[in-house]
Structures are given as structure tokens and as C-alpha cells.
């Protein structure tokens, strides 16, 4: 019995040591980089749909409104009431006789109250759903704009870095020419003073790129900003195959704020620049 107890103790001790080593290994393993690979615009939009705090809050609001719709369809339960009076007195007391009572009540809703309550709850759900889609469209637009601003800021920073590097090379050549007596010291000072402008442009471009990166990370739902965050994209604008009138009509039909304003289930027709709603 003692040897068996010792064997069980040894097994438990080995298991505890293994568990401790695993925990220490996990604690010492460096956390993977959040932005291990540059994000494309579509990946940024998908990430914003899944992690943006405003959209997550709007989703929870929509779920709570749908729960209220379910609550609106619940029928009222019957109630049972039991009561008594003077139950602690003697039964032969003529001035205060005791008694018990029981009451069962059930509320019947007339005038199709439940139907109208359900219709009102469904309309609220439709309106909230339209508001959520409107907020989703605005968030996606903000993500696309921030993504484009980040791509432009990166391109501007690269241009500023190239200009600064090339001008530093020119300053080095001018210094050699001054040492060789080809140009005067005053001419070299003029060139050297212009270097500050290129350094200022490079510093401003770096700051703008960092600001654009932080703005995009906030929209994507990152709790902390990361310096290795990067995106990949083209600064050349894509071709838009739509004409102005067709784009205006399509935009009106897809606007969630208009659907929320005029209520869910409404039909929308567009004639020219006039928006008509038919219930």
C-alpha cells in the first residue's frame, strides 16, 4: 500500500513539473506580431467588420432589440393569488373571524393588441437593422479613406526619403568641390542650408505616416498601436464604370439611414433626382 502511494505521488509530481515547464515556455515565448504581413484594403475592411468597437456595439444593440421583439410576442401568464385575514386569532372570536381567499386571474388582450405590439417591435428591429447597416457603411468608408491616406503617406515618406538622400549626396559633392577650390565656401553654405528643408519634409512625412497608421489601427479595433503595422496598396485610383446619375440612384437605394428614417419594409422608387417611398 505504501509503495503504491509513493508511485502515485511520483506520477503527480512529474505531471506538475511538466505543467510548470509548459507554462513557463508559453510565458517566455514572444507574442507574435500583430501585423506580420501587410494588409490589403479588402483585408482591412473584413477586419474592421469583425473588430471595430463601434460596429460590435451596434451589433449588440441590434441583438437586444431583436430580443425585445421576442418579448413583445409573449402572452401574459395567468396569476394565482392566495390571501388570508385574522388567521392567528381563535375561530370562536365573533368580532374578528378569520377567512382565506384564492383568486386566479388571466388577462385577455382584445383589439389585436398583441399583433400591433409585434408590428411595432418588428418595425423597431427593422429600423435598428437599417441604422446598423448605415453605420457599417460609414465605418467601411472611414476604413477605406484611412487606408488610402496611409498608402499616400507611405508614398510621400518614400519620396521625402529619396529626396533627402539625393540632396545629401549633392551636398557631399559640393563639399568635395569646395575643398578642391572649385566653388566658394559661401556657395557651399547656401547648399548646406537648403538641406534643413529636405530634413523638415522628411520629418513631416514620417509624422504623417505614423498618424495615418494609428488612425487606421484604431478603426480596425487594435487596443494598442504597433509600429510594424503595414498595408499594401496602389495609389492609382481604379476606374469607376458607373455614370453619375446611375451612381446617385444606386447610392440612394442602398443608404441605410434613409431606410431607417422611413421605416423597414418600405419600397423605394427613384425617378430622376426625386426619391419616393411607397408603403
N, C-alpha and C positions, 0 to 999 in steps of 0.2 A: 504493500500500500504506500510505503514511503517512497520507494523508487518510482512508482507511477506518478506520485505528486511532484517529485523532482523533475521528471521528464516533461510534465505539463508546464511546470514553471519555466524550464529552459525554452520550450517552444514559444511561450508567451513573451519571454524576454527577447528572443530572436525576432519575433514579429514586431515588437515595439521598437527594436533597434532599426529594423528595415523601414518602418513607417517614419521614424525620425530622420533617417537618411534621405528618404524621398521628399519629405517636407523641406529639408534644408536645401536639397538640389533644386526644388521648384522655387524656393525663395532666392537662391543665388543666380538663377537663370535670368538673364536680362530680358526685359519686356520687349516684344517685337515692335518694330517701328510702325506707327500708325499709317504712314504714307510710304509703304515700301516701294510702290510703283506709282508713277504719275497717273492721275485720274483724267479720263476723258469727260467731255461735257455730259454725255448720257449717264456715265457712272456717277458723276456728281449729282445729277438730278435724281437718280434712283436712291442714292444715299440720303439726300435731303428728304425724300418721301418717307424713308424709314426712320430717320434720326432727328429731323428738325423738331425742336421743342414746341414751337407754335402749332405745327401740324399734329403732333402727338396729343397736345392739349385739346385741339379741336376734335380729334377722333374720340377722345374720352367723353367730350361733351355730347357728341352725336350718339355714342352708346348709351349715355344716361337718358337722353331724350327718347331713344327707342325703348328703353326700359319703362319710361313714363307712358309710352303708347301701350305697352303690355298691361300696365297697371290700370289704364283707363278702360280696358275691356273686361276687367274683373267684375263679377257680380257681387253684390253686397251679401255677406253671410248673415244667417239668422242669429238672433241673440236670445239667450236664456237668462232670466233674472230671478233670483231667489231672495226672499226677504222675510223678516220676522219682527214682531214688536212685543215688548214686555215678556220675553221668553224666560227671563231669570226670576220672575215673580211666581207665586203659587197660583195654581189653576183655580183655586176657590176664591180668589180675591175678586169681588164683584166690581170694584171701582177701576180696575186696570186688568182686564182679561188679555191674555196673550193670543196671538194668532200668527200663522205663516201664510205666505203667498208665493206663488210661482207664476212667471209671465214669459211667454215665448213671443218674440216679435220678428217679423220679416218685412223688409222694405221692398216693395214692387215699384219699379220705375216705369212711369207712364209717359206717354207722349214721345216715345222713341228717344228718351234721354241718353240711354247707353249708345245708341247709334250716333247721335250728334256729338257725344263726348269722344267717341272713337274717331269720328271725322275730324274733330278739332285737333286731337292728338296726332293723327296721321298728317294733317296739314303742317303742324309744328315740326314733325320729323322731316317732311319734305323740304320745308324752309331751312331747317338746320343743315340738312344734307347739301342743299344748294349753297349755303354760306360756307360750308366746309370746302366744297369744290372751288368756290371763288377764292378762298384763302390759299388753297393748294395751287391754283393758277398764279396768284400773286407771288407765292413763295418760289415757284419754279422760275418765274420771270426774274425775281431778285437773284436767284442762283445763277441763271444764265448771264445776267448782267455782271455779277461779281466775277464769274468765271472769265468772261471776256475782258473785264478790267484787269484781272490778274495776268492773262495772256499778253495783253498790251503792255502792262507794267514790266513783265519779264522781257519783252522785246525792246522796250525803251531802256531798260537797265543794260541789256547786252550792247545796244548801240552806244550808250554812255561809256561803258567799259572799253569798247573798241576805240572810241574817240579819245579817251584818256590815254590808252596805251599808245596809240599812234602819235598823239601830241607829245607824250613823254619821249618818244623816240626822236621826234623833231627837236625837242629841247636838248637832248643828248648830242645830236648832230651839231646844233648851234653852239653848244659848249665847246665841242672839239674845234669848230671853226674859229671861235673866239680865242681859244688857246693857241691856234695856229696863226692868229692875226688876220684872218680873212674878214671878220666882222668886228665891230667895236663892242665894248662892254655895255654901252647904253642899248644897242640893238638887242643884245642877249637879255638884258634885264626886261626889256619890253616883252620878249617872247616868254620869259620865265614868269612874268606877272600874269599873262593870259592863262597859264596853267591852273591858277586858282579857280577860274571859271569852269574849266573842264572837271576839276575835282568837286566843285559845288554841284554841277549837273549830275555827276556820278553818285554823290551822296543823296541828292534828292530822288534820283531814280531808285536807289536802294530802299529808301524810306517808303516810297510809293508802292514798291513791290511787296514789302513787308506788310504794309497796311492792307493792300488788296488780298494778300494771303490770309490775314487774320479775319477779315470780313467774310471771306468765303468759308473758312473753317467754322465760324460761328453759325452761319446758315446751315452748314452740314451737320451741326449738332455736336461738335467736338467740345468737351468740357474744358480742355486745356489746349492751347495752341502749340504747334510743333514746327520747328524750324526746317525740318526735312520734308514738309508738305510741298507737293509739286503737282502741277497739272500739265497736260499736253493738249495742244490745240493749234488751230491755224487762225491767223489774224485776217485772212482774206475772207470777206463776207460771202455767204453762199447765195446762189441765185434763187430768187423768190418767184415761183411760177404763177403767182396769183396777181390779178389786176386789182386796182384799188377798190372798185365797187364790190367785187366778189369777196375781197378780204374783209370789207366793212360788214357785209351781210353775214359772213361766216362768223365773224367776231361777236356780233350781236346775238346770234343764235346760241353761241357757246358760253356766254357770260353768265356765271353762276349768281352774281349779285342781282341781275335782272330777274332770274328765276325766283330767287329768294324774295324779291320785292313784290312780285305779282302772284306768288304762291305756287306751290308744286302742283303738277298735273295740268298746268295751263299750256295751251298751244300757242306757238309764236309764229307769226307770219310777218314777212318784211316786204314792203312794197316801196321801192325807191329808197329814200332815206327815212321813211316813216315806219315806226315799229308798232305793230298791232298785236294785241293779246286777245285771244278768244277763249272764254271759259267753257 
